[in-house]
Amino acid sequence: MSRPSIHEVVPVQEPSEPTTASEPTTASEPTTASEPTTASEPTTASASDVAAGPATAAGTGSGAVSGPAAGDAPGGGHVRDGVWVSVPPRRAVTAAPALIVVDAQTAFLTGPDAVPDADRLVGRLTTLLDRARTAGALVVHLRNGGEAGAVDEPGKPGWELYFPVRESPREFVVRKDGDNGFEGTRLGELLAGRGVRRVVIAGVLSEMCVSATARGAMDRGIEVVLPRDAHGTYGLDDIPASVVSRVAEHALGSDPEFVGSADAVRFTAVPGAADG
């Protein structure tokens, strides 16, 4: 991680009126007053609708998910007037047996060079950690080793993990030297050895190590759950940090399961943890 070296489609509603003169009917298929035709395309949602998400979810249990709105492409959304309108984040997801906390180090979460809104992010990460530990899920803390002079250079105060680690057969620290937490580390081995095929990923930085680790997991056939309020980053020149984080999400495509809040994430006990 090299940068900090300084260092949200509502259900589609059918139109209430028949088609207008701009969409004429043909002689072979006349419309009648009792059977008004409907528009061939769904209506679009306003920006506030997109942010708010659907009014209801398909269920409230740990296995319930809220589905896409009618008219959306599978797993993605649709384009309207040159803008990609995403399906809303899920409000509940199937429980996961593992949590990967990416680079929650003091350099990025404390002090003047912390990511924007770091206190809120710490609160979201705390929620995930508490739930994972309570459920008996596997917890992996990734710790980045920055280059010489970087704020997360090994041995410097910024390199230290923000959250105390409870080392056990269910909780580990994995050091990495690049963005992808799977490259050159034992992360893949830890997950495979316990039969983990689904993980929750959170931490920093959104477009760098969080994104690269999520891709690394998906490349290995591991399902990824990404809570939108549990990863963060810095602004990029004149681009606000919140926009950078959202673009990083979109760049991951439709494979991850995006969930609106860490509060909706559930965990389950990891298999084989007693084996160490």
N, C-alpha and C positions, 0 to 999 in steps of 0.2 A: 504494500500500500504506500504509494509515493507522494500523493498530493499534499497531505497535511504535514509536510516537512518543515513548515515554518513553526511553519505554521502558525375519488369517488364515480336508467332506462326504466323506466316505469313500465308496467304492463301496457301493451298496446291496446288502445281503444278504437273500435271501428267508428268511422264518421257517422254522425247522426242524420246526415242528409244524403240523398242520392247524388250521383255524379252530376257535374255541371256541364254546361254547353262546351266547355273546353275539352271534355272527354266524350264525344258523341258516340251514340250507339249505332250499330249497323242494322240494315234492313233484315238481315237473316237472324239477328238476335235482338229483337226489340225489347226494351225494358218496359215494365208495366208499373202502374202506381202501387200495386200490391207487392211487387218484388223489386224494390229499388236496388240498383247495383251499388256496390261499395268501391271505395278506392282500391287500386291494385297494390298500393304500397302502404306500410304502416306509417302512422304519424310519428314524428320525432319528439324527443323529450327536450325540455328546456334545460339549461345548465343547472338550475337549482334542483330539477328532478333527478338529474344524473348524480348529483352530490348526495341527495337524500336516499337514493336506492329504492327498492320496492317496498310497498306498504306492509306486506306480510311475507313470511318465509314459509317454506313447505313443512316445517316442523320445528320443534324446539329442543329435541333431544340431542345427544352427542353425535348421533349418526345422521341428523337432518341437514339438508342443504337447501338453499334457495336457488331456484333454477333461473335460467335466462329468460328474458322477456320474449314473447312471441315475435317472430320475424327476425330474430338475431341468428347469425351464423353459429354453428356449433362451437362452443368454447370461446367465442370471440366477441362479436358485436356486429355493427354494420356501418357502412360509410354513408354520410349524408352531407351534401354540399362541401365535399372535400374534407370533412372532419370524421374521424373514426369515433363512433359512439360505443363505448364499451358496455359489456354486460356488467351489472352491479356486482360488487364484492359479495361473497357469501356471508351469511349471518351466522352460520354454524357449519362445522366441518366434522368429518369422521375423526375420531381420536387418533393421535399419532403416538408411537412408542419412543420417540426421540426428539430432543431439542438441541439444535446447534446454535450457540451464541457466538456470533462472529466479531472478534476484535473489540470486545467490551473492555477497553483498556483506558487507563486514567488520562492518557493524552487526548483522547477523543471525547471523554465524558466529563472532564473537570477543567477548571481554569479558563483563562481568556481564549484559548484556542479550541475549546470544546465545540462540537457541532451545535448548530442552532437548536434551541428548545431541548437541550440535553437533559434537563430535569424531568421533562415529560417522558422522554425516551427511557430514562432510567426506571421510571415508574412502570412503564409497559414491560420492560425486560424483567423487572422484579416479579410482576404478575405471572409471566411465563415460567420463570424459574421456580416460583413457589408451587405452581400447579404441576409442573413436571416432576418435581421432587416428591410431592405428596402422592402422586399417582404411581410412583416407582418407575418412571420413564428414564431412559438413558439421557444424560446431560453431557454435552461436549462443549468445552470452552475453547474456541480457537484463539490463539494468541499470535499476532503477527510480529515477526522480527524485522524491523525496518533497517534501512541502510545506515551506514555511518553518518551521524549528524542529524538523522531524522528523529522526530519526537518519540517514536516508538522503537528506537534503537535498543537492542537488548542491554539490560543493565541500567538504563536510564529510568527515572521515576515514571515517565509516561508509558513505559513498556509493561508495567505491572497491571494485572487484571483489576478491574473496578470491584467486581463481586467476589467475595471470599468463596473459595472452592471447597466443597465437601467431598474430598477424594474418597472413592468407594468403588465397588464393582459396577456402580451405576453412574459415576461422575468422573470425568477425565479432563485433563488439559492437553491440548494438541498444539504444538508449535508449528507454525508455517512461515515460509519465507516469500511466498507469492500470494496473489489474489485468491486463487482457487484452493480452498481448504483440503482438497483431495490430492493435489499434486505433491508428491514427495513426502507425504505424511502417512500416519497409520489410521486416518479417519475412515477410509473405505473398509479397512480390515476390522475396525471396531464395530461398524454397522453390520457388515456381512456376517461376522462371527456371532452376532446376536439376532440374526434374521430380520433386521430392520429394513423395511422397504418403503417407509413413509417417515418424513421428518418435518419438523417446524424449523424454519430458519429466521433468525432475527439478528440485529446488531448494526454494525457500520463497516464500511461506507456503502450506501445503497448501490451505486453504479459500479463499484469496484469489487471489494471482497464478498459482499453479500450476493451480488449478481453472479460473480464467477463461481462461488461455492454452490449456488442454486443450480447453475448450469452443470457443474460437475456432478451433482447428485442426479439430475435428470438424465445426463448422459449415461449413467450407470443403472438406469431403470428405476430409480428411487423417486417416489412421489414427493412433491414439495408443497408445503403449506407456508404462505408468506403473509403474515399480518401486516396490513398497511401502516399501522401506527407503531410498529415495533422495529423499524429500521430507519436510519437517518444518514445524513451526509452534510457536506458544506455547500454553500452557494458556489456557482461557477461563473466568475466574472459578473455579468449583469443578470444572470439567471438565478432566481431564488432557490434555496435548498429544497423546498417542498416540490418545486417543479422538476428539479434534477432527480429526486426520488421517484416521482411518478413516471417520468420518462424511462428510468431504469426498470420499472415494473413492466411497462409496455414492451420494452426491448426483449424481455424474457418470453414474449409470446403468450399463447393461451394454455400452456402446459401446467404452470403452477396453479394452485388453488389459492386465489387471493381472498383474504377474509378481512372485513372492515375493521375489526378491532381484536386486540389480544384477548379481550374479555370473552370472545366467542371460541377461543381455542381450547380444545380438550386433549388430555393425554391418557395413555393407558400404560400399564406396566410393560417393561421391555422383556421379551423372552430371553432366557439364558443368562440373566444378570448374575445369578448366584455362581456362575462358572468363573466369574472374574475376567 
